[in-house]
């Protein structure tokens, strides 16, 4: 599950990188945010097990449990 959209991550990164007075962050934090952007996946879910509602992303392989009613 992605807590932020890719665009939101870009906005955070740009704000922190372009306006140091806004918040002091280390280069390591900026690198982590950039890594999150670089590795962001727009998941495409497919059912792996209809009986148990297990889904897997066709792009990155992450697995989640998703109730059938969602």
N, C-alpha and C positions, 0 to 999 in steps of 0.2 A: 504494500500500500504506500502510495506517495502522499506525504502530508502536504507538500507544496506542489504546485504545477511547475513545469519547466520555466514558464515565463516569470512566475513569482521568484524562483531561485535566481534567475538572471537579474531581476530588479534588486533583490537583496545584495547580490554580489556587486552590481554596479554602484549601488548606494554606498556600500561600505568601502569600496575601492576608490570612489571618486570624491567622497566627502569624509575625510578622516576625523573632522570635528564632530561628526554625528555619533561615532562610536569607535573606540580604539579596539581594533582586532589585530591579531597576529597574522603574518603571512600564511601560517599553517591553517588558520580558519578560512582564509580566502581560498587556499588550495583545496580544502575540503568541500567548500561550496562549489567550486569549479568542477571538482570530481563528481559531485552529485549531478550537476548539469550535464557533464559529459556522459555519464552512465544512466541517465534518465530513460526510463522505458515507458512508452505509451502502451500499456498492457493490452493484449488481445487474448481474452480468456476463452478456453474451450474445456468442456467437461471431460474429465478423465474417469470419473466413476459416477454414473447417474444415481445410483442407490445411496451414495454417501455424500453427494454434492461437492466432490473435490474438483477443482478447476486448476488448470495449468496455463501459464502465459505461453503462447506460441513463439514469442520473440525471445524472452529471457529465461524461460523455464521455471520461474518461481511458481510455487504451488500455494493455493489457498482453499479454505473451506468457504463455500458460498451457499447459503440457503436457497432453495429453488424459487422462493417467492420474490427474490430480488433481481 
